[in-house]
Amino acid sequence: MRAELRYLNNASVGLTSPGVSARLRGWLEAEAAAWPQQRVESADWDLQTTRERAGALIGAPATQLALAESTSLAMARALATLSLRGKRVLVAPGTWASDIVMLRRLGGEPPRALELLATHADGSLDLTAISTQLGEDVAAILTPLVTSIEGRRYDVEGLGALSRPDHCALIVDAAQGLGQTPIDVRRLGCDVLVATTRKWLRGPRGMALAYFSPATLASMRPNPLAELAGLRLDAPSQRFIDQPQARRFDASDVSLLNQLSLTAAIEELAAIGVTRLREHVLGLAGLAYELARAQGLTPLLAAPESGIATLHLPEAQPLAVAQRLSAAGIAAKVCNIAAEPLNVRLPTSGALVRLAPHWHNDADDIRAALAALAGTRPDTAAAAAQPASLP
């Protein structure tokens, strides 16, 4: 008989929150009782509210926020507006593979070189060394806020405070940050920030947010990937021109249902409190580290920096580990290091297991996961004491 499911894979897809599920059902029921077009027209006010609340979540006005179908597509629209030919782009080692692929294949204008941001021996950003990398030929800096495999929280604030050329955009992929850590784009000092809503925010799937600073919007070239949502018809000239401010980067077909349910996800996060949530998931990640070390497993970081706890099983086969977790009713991620192709710190043998707990998880879930990895029952696995702050 299959064990009770313990969901620890929120860094891939967060469990849809009760409020989001209720909002989705409510919309569909109301649409069934009326003409769909009537529902769309009645949603205009709610859609603006969604954009305003999403902007406030990251410390930005609604006019600086665009809506996209995914983080990757939001990133593509931003990168496509930059002048990259003959320039360097500085990238953090933990940058996601799809971002690297887009930079290398950007239609006819890839950068001259992708250069890794300097890091210390422990993998953290070396801001002093980075300051010497920031020459006039650097078009952009690309970094995740939180890395997907290690769960490292880069010092983006320090990076944003460095002096850099006016044309050099700091672009932040916050896919693993939005919802589990406070984000204020002004404190980060970034020019562009993109993030999905389906992970730690536990919001709708098929939707992402993109922030653009005023200076960036003023300097970016016309969007070569513009869709109808990013254009408006100028009646006198009968020509299509860019929408004002960040709306020029809107996707043409982001689901209205997703936009409305995003408000519910933001409201639920506000009820919990993002700082309180961060403390909770950090505590659970810390417990995973303690138990792992007691069992002879190696966490990837000296201490957790986010709700991601990734453990190295040096002698294990990835498929066998995945099967063992599944049989024990544990939903977790067995990582593929190809997802972070520039991160040379990742082990190349054995298995990497990523545990990503959320508000709905507790210490028993972590103990069960570590027991499954050890091939023992929870009461016989080596265990550290549960922190008093955890439920």
VOGU-3710 file (C-alpha; in Angstrom, 3 decimals, decimal comma):
1> mraelrylnn> 0,000/0,000/0,000  1,363/3,414/-1,006  2,466/5,667/1,838  0,832/9,014/2,542  2,048/11,601/0,022  4,463/14,152/1,468  4,946/16,932/-1,044  8,457/18,407/-0,980  8,793/19,578/-4,576  7,588/23,177/-4,357
11> asvgltspgv> 10,712/24,428/-6,157  9,357/22,674/-9,275  5,605/23,246/-8,917  3,990/24,528/-5,745  0,841/22,813/-4,538  -2,053/24,982/-5,652  -3,283/26,874/-2,615  -6,909/26,579/-1,403  -7,640/30,198/-2,284  -6,377/29,801/-5,833
21> sarlrgwlea> -8,419/26,626/-6,320  -11,546/28,369/-5,014  -11,002/31,349/-7,323  -10,557/29,059/-10,328  -13,733/27,124/-9,548  -15,703/30,316/-8,894  -14,759/31,833/-12,235  -15,606/28,698/-14,208  -18,973/28,362/-12,475  -19,808/32,024/-13,114
31> eaaawpqqrv> -18,746/31,742/-16,742  -21,011/28,710/-17,191  -23,926/30,796/-15,929  -23,229/33,746/-18,274  -21,781/34,520/-21,677  -17,956/34,240/-21,533  -17,582/37,692/-23,070  -19,701/39,180/-20,294  -17,367/37,645/-17,724  -14,318/39,021/-19,546
41> esadwdlqtt> -15,752/42,531/-19,677  -16,698/42,405/-15,993  -13,141/41,403/-15,043  -11,377/44,599/-16,155  -11,296/46,139/-12,675  -10,117/42,904/-11,079  -7,361/42,532/-13,671  -5,940/45,954/-12,828  -6,081/45,045/-9,134  -4,101/41,891/-9,864
51> reragaliga> -1,382/43,849/-11,634  -1,193/46,379/-8,795  -0,926/43,693/-6,106  1,656/41,745/-8,072  3,704/44,905/-8,470  3,435/45,709/-4,767  4,675/42,183/-3,971  8,042/43,062/-5,523  8,098/46,762/-4,629  7,155/48,086/-8,074
61> patqlalaes> 4,277/50,176/-9,478  1,849/48,408/-11,785  3,102/50,483/-14,729  6,486/48,729/-14,484  5,015/45,217/-14,526  4,350/42,963/-17,513  2,586/39,598/-17,592  3,957/36,582/-19,435  3,251/32,889/-19,902  6,510/31,709/-18,319
71> tslamarala> 9,783/32,955/-16,870  11,634/31,793/-19,981  9,395/33,727/-22,359  9,546/36,838/-20,163  13,330/36,548/-20,177  13,390/36,088/-23,957  11,373/39,278/-24,500  13,740/41,234/-22,294  16,954/39,849/-23,799  15,690/40,400/-27,346
81> tlslrgkrvl> 15,579/44,160/-26,792  19,240/44,462/-25,751  22,126/45,354/-28,060  24,387/42,335/-27,574  26,461/42,033/-30,727  30,152/42,401/-29,974  29,480/42,756/-26,237  30,134/40,586/-23,200  27,419/39,275/-20,898  28,334/38,371/-17,321
91> vapgtwasdi> 26,398/35,414/-15,921  26,278/33,803/-12,478  27,358/30,139/-12,288  23,898/29,040/-11,134  22,097/30,541/-14,139  19,349/28,293/-15,523  20,081/26,435/-18,762  17,277/27,984/-20,823  18,602/31,488/-20,089  22,033/30,436/-21,361
101> vmlrrlggep> 20,535/28,876/-24,487  18,578/32,055/-25,271  21,690/34,202/-24,956  23,665/31,948/-27,296  20,917/31,649/-29,902  19,440/35,131/-29,808  18,267/35,862/-33,338  21,307/37,050/-35,238  22,778/39,034/-32,344  24,345/36,779/-29,703
111> pralellath> 26,899/38,346/-27,346  30,597/38,114/-28,138  31,218/36,127/-24,969  29,483/34,781/-21,899  31,718/35,315/-18,898  31,162/33,893/-15,422  30,778/36,324/-12,552  33,678/35,943/-10,140  32,973/33,934/-6,999  34,709/33,111/-3,744
121> adgsldltai> 35,827/29,569/-2,934  32,483/28,917/-1,204  30,508/29,873/-4,332  29,283/33,283/-3,150  29,721/36,288/-5,422  33,100/38,038/-5,185  31,924/41,636/-5,533  35,442/43,090/-5,483  36,534/40,921/-8,392  33,254/41,499/-10,227
131> stqlgedvaa> 33,800/45,255/-10,091  36,902/44,738/-12,261  34,865/42,726/-14,800  32,424/45,553/-15,455  33,962/47,204/-18,496  32,218/49,341/-21,112  31,828/46,299/-23,351  29,510/44,536/-20,880  25,938/44,613/-22,177  24,228/42,883/-19,260
141> iltplvtsie> 24,587/40,907/-16,060  22,354/37,857/-15,678  21,869/36,124/-12,339  19,286/34,111/-10,423  18,133/35,473/-7,089  18,019/31,922/-5,677  19,667/29,067/-7,559  17,490/26,113/-8,432  19,795/23,232/-7,494  21,903/24,482/-4,584
151> grrydveglg> 19,283/26,868/-3,212  21,969/29,544/-2,958  20,696/33,085/-2,358  23,066/35,338/-4,304  23,933/38,795/-2,957  22,056/40,563/-5,718  21,751/43,714/-3,606  25,551/43,947/-3,486  25,744/43,261/-7,196  23,185/45,963/-7,933
161> alsrpdhcal> 25,122/48,497/-5,865  28,292/48,120/-7,973  29,108/50,868/-10,438  28,414/49,687/-13,978  27,998/51,293/-17,414  24,640/52,995/-17,977  23,821/50,599/-20,804  24,590/47,488/-18,696  21,324/45,922/-17,506  21,183/43,832/-14,340
171> ivdaaqglgq> 18,684/41,064/-15,109  17,466/38,858/-12,263  15,728/35,498/-12,596  13,647/35,260/-9,420  11,787/32,071/-10,334  13,018/30,396/-7,136  12,642/33,528/-5,015  9,152/34,892/-5,599  6,951/33,733/-2,741  9,621/32,359/-0,394
181> tpidvrrlgc> 11,794/35,423/0,205  11,053/39,165/0,393  11,721/40,917/-2,916  12,070/44,665/-3,420  13,387/45,571/-6,862  14,566/48,940/-5,543  16,778/47,287/-2,918  18,033/44,756/-5,462  19,017/47,573/-7,812  17,999/45,496/-10,816
191> dvlvattrkw> 16,814/46,687/-14,216  14,769/43,589/-15,090  13,323/40,873/-12,871  11,334/37,869/-14,062  9,588/35,216/-11,951  7,024/32,472/-12,327  3,899/32,334/-10,159  3,606/28,528/-9,992  6,429/27,691/-7,576  6,774/29,235/-4,110
201> lrgprgmala> 3,901/31,661/-4,627  1,642/28,633/-5,179  -0,241/30,577/-7,804  -1,548/29,714/-11,265  0,499/27,759/-13,771  1,283/29,188/-17,182  1,968/32,676/-15,836  4,958/34,825/-14,910  5,747/38,393/-13,893  8,331/40,700/-15,434
211> yfspatlasm> 9,540/43,995/-13,936  11,304/46,705/-15,945  12,862/49,775/-14,364  11,929/53,196/-15,792  15,464/53,726/-17,093  15,417/50,333/-18,791  12,096/50,973/-20,465  13,383/54,291/-21,758  16,557/52,778/-23,198  15,399/49,454/-24,602
221> rpnplaelag> 14,959/49,149/-28,336  11,479/48,470/-29,777  10,484/44,940/-28,875  11,224/42,619/-31,839  9,047/39,935/-30,237  6,081/42,264/-29,761  2,675/40,614/-29,825  -0,723/42,257/-30,118  -0,873/42,683/-26,354  2,333/44,741/-26,535
231> lrldapsqrf> 0,988/47,003/-29,281  -1,868/49,454/-29,652  -3,425/50,949/-32,762  -2,818/54,659/-33,263  -6,084/55,766/-34,857  -4,851/58,891/-36,746  -1,946/57,090/-38,413  -3,553/53,616/-38,465  -0,210/52,192/-37,321  0,576/49,869/-34,448
241> idqpqarrfd> 2,911/51,323/-31,826  4,310/50,034/-28,552  2,102/50,080/-25,499  3,247/52,568/-22,857  5,704/51,450/-20,189  5,971/47,761/-19,239  2,756/46,690/-20,984  4,695/46,588/-24,236  6,160/43,332/-22,894  2,800/41,741/-22,085
251> asdvsllnql> 2,061/38,389/-23,666  -0,949/38,385/-25,944  -2,748/35,465/-24,370  -2,115/35,264/-20,630  -5,199/33,557/-19,230  -7,682/35,908/-17,570  -8,459/33,075/-15,195  -4,805/32,871/-14,203  -4,573/36,606/-13,679  -7,580/36,642/-11,373
261> sltaaieela> -6,455/33,615/-9,387  -3,021/35,212/-8,897  -4,691/37,732/-6,600  -5,822/34,871/-4,363  -2,266/33,509/-4,159  -0,912/36,936/-3,207  -3,623/37,349/-0,564  -2,776/33,978/0,985  0,925/34,809/1,077  0,100/38,130/2,736
271> aigvtrlreh> -1,974/36,315/5,367  1,001/34,092/6,216  3,632/36,800/5,837  6,603/36,260/3,539  9,117/36,758/6,380  7,290/34,203/8,510  7,175/31,777/5,580  10,888/32,254/4,921  11,721/31,442/8,555  9,542/28,318/8,361
281> vlglaglaye> 11,116/26,897/5,199  14,628/27,834/6,341  13,978/25,915/9,553  12,834/22,840/7,646  15,799/23,067/5,273  18,077/23,336/8,299  16,526/20,202/9,797  17,134/18,379/6,509  20,785/19,429/6,681  21,122/18,119/10,257
291> laraqgltpl> 19,538/14,765/9,502  21,485/14,375/6,267  24,836/14,924/7,955  23,905/12,463/10,684  23,290/9,870/7,944  26,553/10,560/6,133  24,953/12,580/3,332  26,368/15,914/2,180  24,289/19,098/1,811  25,500/21,269/-1,061
301> laapesgiat> 25,855/24,393/1,100  27,388/24,931/4,538  23,995/26,195/5,743  20,659/26,641/3,962  20,115/30,028/2,332  16,549/29,361/1,176  13,806/26,757/1,435  15,799/24,486/-0,886  17,834/21,707/0,737  19,770/19,674/-1,815
311> lhlpeaqpla> 21,654/16,609/-0,619  24,408/14,641/-2,327  24,280/10,845/-2,214  27,704/10,042/-3,668  27,225/6,291/-4,167  23,579/6,314/-5,257  22,041/5,945/-8,701  19,566/8,757/-9,527  16,868/6,431/-10,875  17,050/4,145/-7,843
321> vaqrlsaagi> 16,773/7,131/-5,496  13,765/8,483/-7,388  12,054/5,098/-7,187  12,780/4,797/-3,458  11,306/8,248/-2,755  8,235/7,516/-4,863  7,615/4,199/-3,106  7,758/6,000/0,241  5,246/8,615/-0,905  7,805/11,423/-1,031
331> aakvcniaae> 7,466/13,973/-3,827  10,961/15,447/-4,251  13,312/16,248/-7,113  16,304/14,196/-8,210  18,283/16,917/-9,975  20,006/16,856/-13,347  23,100/19,061/-13,240  22,621/19,906/-16,939  19,984/22,374/-15,725  22,825/24,604/-14,485
341> plnvrlptsg> 25,488/24,000/-17,160  27,928/26,674/-15,899  27,884/25,627/-12,253  31,127/23,677/-11,876  30,547/23,248/-8,131  27,869/20,610/-8,652  28,888/16,952/-8,105  29,129/14,957/-11,322  28,535/11,516/-9,790  25,983/9,996/-7,464
351> alvrlaphwh> 22,540/11,539/-6,966  21,377/15,019/-5,956  18,063/15,104/-4,106  16,314/18,460/-3,708  13,832/18,866/-0,861  11,718/22,005/-1,178  9,206/22,296/1,704  6,519/24,943/2,036  4,071/26,238/4,629  2,028/23,019/4,437
361> ndaddiraal> 5,051/20,914/5,433  6,369/20,097/8,895  9,317/18,369/10,529  7,709/14,928/10,126  7,800/15,361/6,344  11,529/16,055/6,468  12,159/13,076/8,756  10,183/10,809/6,446  12,165/11,972/3,418  15,503/11,369/5,112
371> aalagtrpdt> 14,307/7,979/6,355  13,402/7,058/2,769  16,848/8,113/1,592  18,432/5,984/4,317  16,174/3,050/3,536  14,955/2,928/7,140  11,875/3,789/9,147  11,674/7,370/10,517  12,052/6,176/14,121  15,316/4,378/13,336
381> aaaaaqpasl> 16,895/7,016/11,091  19,538/9,203/12,632  17,750/12,407/13,619  18,584/15,759/15,038  16,305/17,523/17,476  13,395/19,404/15,968  13,824/23,189/16,286  11,323/24,608/18,749  10,033/27,142/16,242  8,743/24,492/13,878
391> p> 5,157/23,269/14,153
//
